[in-house]
């Protein structure tokens, strides 16, 4: 069963990113503030790129009994670089449109489908609900990084 906090976060959590970066200029969004760490832009590109990966994984779990997935690593994904070339506006627009797909995919699944599982190399066998929670927590982690970078940029620039 989909609990209300999961449904609410799935629908709206990503919208916070625009609020965090609204007052930043493109240089602040693109700037790599910490050597070896992603910029705000790269964090947003990662979140945007991962959504189609997540959609594909959920569809695979629905279609195949207990699929096994590799850990997703943006650095090993050629499409990540393509997403990094998009503007922040383009990324946020794609993030929202893909989120609509995810939201409708998850909330319209019957309860028996929500219990289907796929295996993650670190966390083991996860139900679709657990994959969705993991997806949202992963997104929140990057949103915190974006928030921290945005506020560091405001102070030092």
PyMOL commands that set and color helices and strands:
alter all, ss='L'
color gray80, all
select helices_A, chain A and resi 4-21+26-30+40-63+74-76+78-84+88-107+111-114+128-156
alter helices_A, ss='H'
color red, helices_A
select strands_A, chain A and resi 67-69+117-120+124-127
alter strands_A, ss='S'
color yellow, strands_A
deselect
rebuild
show_as cartoon
